[in-house]
């Protein structure tokens, strides 16, 4: 009998968003490759007012297309995944909010904010990128021994983006001193992915690996997420 798993997609579904078109394709491809039965559900952020809304899922994926309608709902779901050891993937907006959740609830930075929704914040851990990454692609290099390097089975990959905000370099050292650490950088040394040590699977990328499925290709990180959920 095939193992059955379920994944909650944290975000506000919009059929016009390329990443949202790609995610079901990537999940189905991963499930087929791993021979597991997989169900998934789009979970609107305004529905997340308690962890109970997402606690029944085998894994959580915080998806692109932020700002979310309810930022606190997204952060609550991420916190549940982090504290409960639930496999977690965050892409694009999911990366940004995973960083904010960690800053607030692990480092105790209650004032950690996203510059897009709080432009006057004094501690905007997510800030405007020096160069916008809207509908662009670039090489990302993986830290040897990281989960992301293992998933790709390679030292680097070319990935696509659709974002204007990323990790604020001013807070990089304090944020990523551990257990959250940078595990992928672009060719200029800018952080493009993070992982949480001591967690079964907690990976977040500023790029959108799911987009590979739009070209009929496998998305290694999505395969890794599904594999972690089935473990």
C-alpha atoms as a printed R data frame, in Angstrom:
    type eleno elety resid chain resno      x      y       z
1   ATOM     1    CA   UNK     A     1  0.000  0.000   0.000
2   ATOM     2    CA   UNK     A     2  1.283  3.440  -0.889
3   ATOM     3    CA   UNK     A     3  1.907  5.893   1.895
4   ATOM     4    CA   UNK     A     4 -0.564  8.806   1.910
5   ATOM     5    CA   UNK     A     5  0.543 12.291   2.916
6   ATOM     6    CA   UNK     A     6 -1.031 15.731   2.868
7   ATOM     7    CA   UNK     A     7  0.568 19.138   2.403
8   ATOM     8    CA   UNK     A     8 -0.912 22.478   3.388
9   ATOM     9    CA   UNK     A     9 -0.149 25.321   0.984
10  ATOM    10    CA   UNK     A    10  0.033 28.453   3.105
11  ATOM    11    CA   UNK     A    11 -0.875 31.527   1.067
12  ATOM    12    CA   UNK     A    12 -3.662 33.185  -0.849
13  ATOM    13    CA   UNK     A    13 -4.333 31.293  -4.071
14  ATOM    14    CA   UNK     A    14 -4.357 33.282  -7.297
15  ATOM    15    CA   UNK     A    15 -4.649 31.323 -10.537
16  ATOM    16    CA   UNK     A    16 -2.830 34.093 -12.429
17  ATOM    17    CA   UNK     A    17  0.392 33.614 -10.414
18  ATOM    18    CA   UNK     A    18  2.872 31.379 -12.300
19  ATOM    19    CA   UNK     A    19  4.173 29.817  -9.086
20  ATOM    20    CA   UNK     A    20  0.631 28.875  -8.076
21  ATOM    21    CA   UNK     A    21  0.160 27.232 -11.458
22  ATOM    22    CA   UNK     A    22  3.428 25.356 -10.988
23  ATOM    23    CA   UNK     A    23  2.984 24.072  -7.439
24  ATOM    24    CA   UNK     A    24  0.325 21.386  -8.127
25  ATOM    25    CA   UNK     A    25  2.363 20.132 -11.087
26  ATOM    26    CA   UNK     A    26  5.517 19.942  -8.984
27  ATOM    27    CA   UNK     A    27  3.758 18.111  -6.159
28  ATOM    28    CA   UNK     A    28  2.112 15.573  -8.453
29  ATOM    29    CA   UNK     A    29  5.403 14.917 -10.227
30  ATOM    30    CA   UNK     A    30  7.188 14.400  -6.904
31  ATOM    31    CA   UNK     A    31  4.468 12.083  -5.608
32  ATOM    32    CA   UNK     A    32  4.645 10.000  -8.772
33  ATOM    33    CA   UNK     A    33  8.435  9.749  -8.592
34  ATOM    34    CA   UNK     A    34  8.330  8.690  -4.942
35  ATOM    35    CA   UNK     A    35  5.270  6.447  -5.337
36  ATOM    36    CA   UNK     A    36  3.245  8.086  -2.586
37  ATOM    37    CA   UNK     A    37 -0.364  9.208  -2.520
38  ATOM    38    CA   UNK     A    38 -0.412 12.937  -1.969
39  ATOM    39    CA   UNK     A    39 -3.198 15.362  -1.218
40  ATOM    40    CA   UNK     A    40 -2.765 19.112  -0.882
41  ATOM    41    CA   UNK     A    41 -4.920 22.019   0.190
42  ATOM    42    CA   UNK     A    42 -4.604 25.755  -0.368
43  ATOM    43    CA   UNK     A    43 -4.984 27.357   3.057
44  ATOM    44    CA   UNK     A    44 -5.922 31.066   2.898
45  ATOM    45    CA   UNK     A    45 -3.954 33.014   5.465
46  ATOM    46    CA   UNK     A    46 -7.039 34.658   6.951
47  ATOM    47    CA   UNK     A    47 -8.259 31.194   8.005
48  ATOM    48    CA   UNK     A    48 -5.184 30.601  10.165
49  ATOM    49    CA   UNK     A    49 -6.005 31.948  13.594
50  ATOM    50    CA   UNK     A    50 -4.731 28.901  15.510
51  ATOM    51    CA   UNK     A    51 -2.280 26.094  14.822
52  ATOM    52    CA   UNK     A    52 -5.193 23.653  14.732
53  ATOM    53    CA   UNK     A    53 -6.000 24.868  11.212
54  ATOM    54    CA   UNK     A    54 -2.752 23.386   9.886
55  ATOM    55    CA   UNK     A    55 -1.812 20.768  12.479
56  ATOM    56    CA   UNK     A    56 -3.268 17.812  10.553
57  ATOM    57    CA   UNK     A    57 -0.975 18.196   7.527
58  ATOM    58    CA   UNK     A    58  2.077 15.998   6.965
59  ATOM    59    CA   UNK     A    59  3.990 19.075   5.778
60  ATOM    60    CA   UNK     A    60  3.572 22.786   5.084
61  ATOM    61    CA   UNK     A    61  4.667 24.915   2.129
62  ATOM    62    CA   UNK     A    62  4.513 28.691   2.503
63  ATOM    63    CA   UNK     A    63  4.042 29.788  -1.094
64  ATOM    64    CA   UNK     A    64  4.853 32.865  -3.213
65  ATOM    65    CA   UNK     A    65  2.622 35.901  -3.848
66  ATOM    66    CA   UNK     A    66  2.883 38.066  -0.764
67  ATOM    67    CA   UNK     A    67  2.016 40.311   0.948
68  ATOM    68    CA   UNK     A    68 -0.446 37.810   2.354
69  ATOM    69    CA   UNK     A    69 -3.925 38.884   3.340
70  ATOM    70    CA   UNK     A    70 -3.134 37.884   6.928
71  ATOM    71    CA   UNK     A    71  0.590 38.029   7.669
72  ATOM    72    CA   UNK     A    72  0.063 36.821  11.244
73  ATOM    73    CA   UNK     A    73 -1.685 33.699   9.969
74  ATOM    74    CA   UNK     A    74  1.278 32.837   7.744
75  ATOM    75    CA   UNK     A    75  3.707 33.408  10.620
76  ATOM    76    CA   UNK     A    76  1.606 31.229  12.922
77  ATOM    77    CA   UNK     A    77  1.730 28.338  10.429
78  ATOM    78    CA   UNK     A    78  5.496 28.709  10.008
79  ATOM    79    CA   UNK     A    79  5.979 28.744  13.766
80  ATOM    80    CA   UNK     A    80  3.937 25.551  14.077
81  ATOM    81    CA   UNK     A    81  6.131 23.824  11.482
82  ATOM    82    CA   UNK     A    82  9.327 25.033  13.139
83  ATOM    83    CA   UNK     A    83  8.374 24.135  16.702
84  ATOM    84    CA   UNK     A    84  6.586 20.857  15.924
85  ATOM    85    CA   UNK     A    85  9.171 19.394  13.552
86  ATOM    86    CA   UNK     A    86  6.744 19.390  10.626
87  ATOM    87    CA   UNK     A    87  8.518 19.334   7.225
88  ATOM    88    CA   UNK     A    88  8.477 22.864   5.827
89  ATOM    89    CA   UNK     A    89  9.310 24.540   2.554
90  ATOM    90    CA   UNK     A    90  9.093 28.285   2.009
91  ATOM    91    CA   UNK     A    91  9.588 29.802  -1.441
92  ATOM    92    CA   UNK     A    92  9.839 33.505  -2.295
93  ATOM    93    CA   UNK     A    93  7.339 35.088   0.121
94  ATOM    94    CA   UNK     A    94  7.658 31.942   2.202
95  ATOM    95    CA   UNK     A    95 11.389 32.581   2.562
96  ATOM    96    CA   UNK     A    96 10.757 36.161   3.625
97  ATOM    97    CA   UNK     A    97  8.210 35.219   6.253
98  ATOM    98    CA   UNK     A    98 10.255 32.286   7.579
99  ATOM    99    CA   UNK     A    99 13.022 34.791   8.329
100 ATOM   100    CA   UNK     A   100 10.587 37.164  10.058
101 ATOM   101    CA   UNK     A   101  9.058 34.366  12.151
102 ATOM   102    CA   UNK     A   102 12.492 33.223  13.288
103 ATOM   103    CA   UNK     A   103 13.582 36.766  14.100
104 ATOM   104    CA   UNK     A   104 10.491 37.415  16.195
105 ATOM   105    CA   UNK     A   105 10.042 34.123  17.989
106 ATOM   106    CA   UNK     A   106 13.559 32.698  18.284
107 ATOM   107    CA   UNK     A   107 15.721 35.813  18.500
108 ATOM   108    CA   UNK     A   108 13.045 37.754  20.370
109 ATOM   109    CA   UNK     A   109 12.982 40.645  17.894
110 ATOM   110    CA   UNK     A   110  9.325 41.531  18.339
111 ATOM   111    CA   UNK     A   111  9.798 44.508  16.012
112 ATOM   112    CA   UNK     A   112 11.159 42.440  13.095
113 ATOM   113    CA   UNK     A   113  9.255 43.478   9.981
114 ATOM   114    CA   UNK     A   114  8.915 43.282   6.206
115 ATOM   115    CA   UNK     A   115  9.712 46.566   4.471
116 ATOM   116    CA   UNK     A   116  6.944 46.034   1.936
117 ATOM   117    CA   UNK     A   117  4.231 46.093   4.592
118 ATOM   118    CA   UNK     A   118  6.064 48.223   7.177
119 ATOM   119    CA   UNK     A   119  8.222 50.671   5.184
120 ATOM   120    CA   UNK     A   120  9.098 52.764   8.243
121 ATOM   121    CA   UNK     A   121 10.196 49.837  10.419
122 ATOM   122    CA   UNK     A   122 13.507 50.252  12.217
123 ATOM   123    CA   UNK     A   123 14.189 46.512  12.090
124 ATOM   124    CA   UNK     A   124 13.136 45.502   8.580
125 ATOM   125    CA   UNK     A   125 14.850 42.120   8.352
126 ATOM   126    CA   UNK     A   126 13.344 41.818   4.868
127 ATOM   127    CA   UNK     A   127 14.154 44.843   2.720
128 ATOM   128    CA   UNK     A   128 14.094 46.014  -0.883
129 ATOM   129    CA   UNK     A   129 16.710 44.248  -2.997
130 ATOM   130    CA   UNK     A   130 19.411 46.384  -4.583
131 ATOM   131    CA   UNK     A   131 18.439 44.789  -7.915
132 ATOM   132    CA   UNK     A   132 14.887 43.603  -8.464
133 ATOM   133    CA   UNK     A   133 14.530 39.897  -9.260
134 ATOM   134    CA   UNK     A   134 11.203 40.012 -11.091
135 ATOM   135    CA   UNK     A   135 11.021 37.378 -13.828
136 ATOM   136    CA   UNK     A   136 14.770 36.832 -13.843
137 ATOM   137    CA   UNK     A   137 16.975 33.784 -13.309
138 ATOM   138    CA   UNK     A   138 20.450 33.277 -11.958
139 ATOM   139    CA   UNK     A   139 22.964 30.805 -10.603
140 ATOM   140    CA   UNK     A   140 22.720 29.810  -6.944
141 ATOM   141    CA   UNK     A   141 25.561 27.987  -5.189
142 ATOM   142    CA   UNK     A   142 24.794 25.500  -2.428
143 ATOM   143    CA   UNK     A   143 26.689 24.980   0.812
144 ATOM   144    CA   UNK     A   144 28.257 21.493   0.778
145 ATOM   145    CA   UNK     A   145 26.472 19.072   3.094
146 ATOM   146    CA   UNK     A   146 23.278 21.129   3.227
147 ATOM   147    CA   UNK     A   147 19.834 19.656   2.625
148 ATOM   148    CA   UNK     A   148 19.456 21.756  -0.477
149 ATOM   149    CA   UNK     A   149 22.746 20.497  -1.916
150 ATOM   150    CA   UNK     A   150 21.647 16.942  -1.168
151 ATOM   151    CA   UNK     A   151 18.278 17.513  -2.842
152 ATOM   152    CA   UNK     A   152 19.863 18.801  -6.040
153 ATOM   153    CA   UNK     A   153 22.818 16.440  -5.977
154 ATOM   154    CA   UNK     A   154 24.878 19.335  -7.300
155 ATOM   155    CA   UNK     A   155 26.952 22.291  -6.167
156 ATOM   156    CA   UNK     A   156 24.844 24.860  -7.990
157 ATOM   157    CA   UNK     A   157 21.749 25.385 -10.120
158 ATOM   158    CA   UNK     A   158 20.083 28.060 -12.213
159 ATOM   159    CA   UNK     A   159 16.759 29.146 -10.725
160 ATOM   160    CA   UNK     A   160 14.033 31.698 -11.430
161 ATOM   161    CA   UNK     A   161 12.744 34.539  -9.290
162 ATOM   162    CA   UNK     A   162  9.828 36.885  -9.016
163 ATOM   163    CA   UNK     A   163 10.589 39.121  -6.050
164 ATOM   164    CA   UNK     A   164 11.738 42.563  -5.064
165 ATOM   165    CA   UNK     A   165 12.535 41.909  -1.397
166 ATOM   166    CA   UNK     A   166 15.145 39.766   0.328
167 ATOM   167    CA   UNK     A   167 17.263 39.407   3.448
168 ATOM   168    CA   UNK     A   168 18.492 42.735   4.793
169 ATOM   169    CA   UNK     A   169 22.297 42.487   4.862
170 ATOM   170    CA   UNK     A   170 22.375 44.682   7.976
171 ATOM   171    CA   UNK     A   171 20.932 41.817  10.023
172 ATOM   172    CA   UNK     A   172 22.529 38.865   8.228
173 ATOM   173    CA   UNK     A   173 25.188 38.027  10.815
174 ATOM   174    CA   UNK     A   174 22.823 38.106  13.784
175 ATOM   175    CA   UNK     A   175 20.043 36.245  11.991
176 ATOM   176    CA   UNK     A   176 22.167 33.465  10.549
177 ATOM   177    CA   UNK     A   177 24.573 32.747  13.374
178 ATOM   178    CA   UNK     A   178 22.678 29.495  14.008
179 ATOM   179    CA   UNK     A   179 20.618 27.360  14.105
180 ATOM   180    CA   UNK     A   180 19.152 29.157  11.071
181 ATOM   181    CA   UNK     A   181 21.917 29.377   8.481
182 ATOM   182    CA   UNK     A   182 22.489 30.373   4.883
183 ATOM   183    CA   UNK     A   183 22.799 27.374   2.581
184 ATOM   184    CA   UNK     A   184 22.647 29.007  -0.855
185 ATOM   185    CA   UNK     A   185 24.025 32.254  -2.254
186 ATOM   186    CA   UNK     A   186 23.985 33.950  -5.619
187 ATOM   187    CA   UNK     A   187 27.163 34.817  -7.479
188 ATOM   188    CA   UNK     A   188 27.451 38.089  -5.535
189 ATOM   189    CA   UNK     A   189 27.296 36.296  -2.185
190 ATOM   190    CA   UNK     A   190 23.719 37.344  -1.396
191 ATOM   191    CA   UNK     A   191 21.666 34.854   0.635
192 ATOM   192    CA   UNK     A   192 19.184 32.935  -1.494
193 ATOM   193    CA   UNK     A   193 18.265 30.044   0.822
194 ATOM   194    CA   UNK     A   194 18.281 29.183   4.522
195 ATOM   195    CA   UNK     A   195 17.861 25.987   6.541
196 ATOM   196    CA   UNK     A   196 17.171 25.264  10.185
197 ATOM   197    CA   UNK     A   197 19.584 22.901  11.907
198 ATOM   198    CA   UNK     A   198 18.083 20.296  14.235
199 ATOM   199    CA   UNK     A   199 14.810 20.154  12.284
200 ATOM   200    CA   UNK     A   200 13.759 17.179  10.112
201 ATOM   201    CA   UNK     A   201 13.275 19.438   7.075
202 ATOM   202    CA   UNK     A   202 13.017 23.234   7.206
203 ATOM   203    CA   UNK     A   203 14.220 24.914   4.005
204 ATOM   204    CA   UNK     A   204 13.325 28.302   2.552
205 ATOM   205    CA   UNK     A   205 14.433 29.799  -0.768
206 ATOM   206    CA   UNK     A   206 14.074 33.256  -2.231
207 ATOM   207    CA   UNK     A   207 13.944 31.676  -5.675
208 ATOM   208    CA   UNK     A   208 10.981 29.623  -6.924
209 ATOM   209    CA   UNK     A   209 12.139 26.024  -7.542
210 ATOM   210    CA   UNK     A   210  8.578 24.944  -8.345
211 ATOM   211    CA   UNK     A   211  8.795 26.776 -11.681
212 ATOM   212    CA   UNK     A   212 10.777 23.869 -13.126
213 ATOM   213    CA   UNK     A   213  7.511 21.967 -13.393
214 ATOM   214    CA   UNK     A   214  6.143 24.515 -15.879
215 ATOM   215    CA   UNK     A   215  8.829 23.273 -18.276
216 ATOM   216    CA   UNK     A   216  8.042 19.631 -17.508
217 ATOM   217    CA   UNK     A   217 11.086 19.213 -15.266
218 ATOM   218    CA   UNK     A   218 11.413 17.795 -11.783
219 ATOM   219    CA   UNK     A   219 11.748 20.267  -8.883
220 ATOM   220    CA   UNK     A   220 14.350 18.698  -6.568
221 ATOM   221    CA   UNK     A   221 13.354 20.628  -3.457
222 ATOM   222    CA   UNK     A   222  9.704 19.681  -3.882
223 ATOM   223    CA   UNK     A   223 10.752 16.030  -4.191
224 ATOM   224    CA   UNK     A   224 12.781 16.480  -0.995
225 ATOM   225    CA   UNK     A   225  9.788 18.006   0.815
226 ATOM   226    CA   UNK     A   226  7.479 15.160  -0.197
227 ATOM   227    CA   UNK     A   227 10.131 12.612   0.773
228 ATOM   228    CA   UNK     A   228 10.485 14.242   4.205
229 ATOM   229    CA   UNK     A   229  6.706 14.160   4.682
230 ATOM   230    CA   UNK     A   230  6.604 10.463   3.824
231 ATOM   231    CA   UNK     A   231  9.505  9.553   6.116
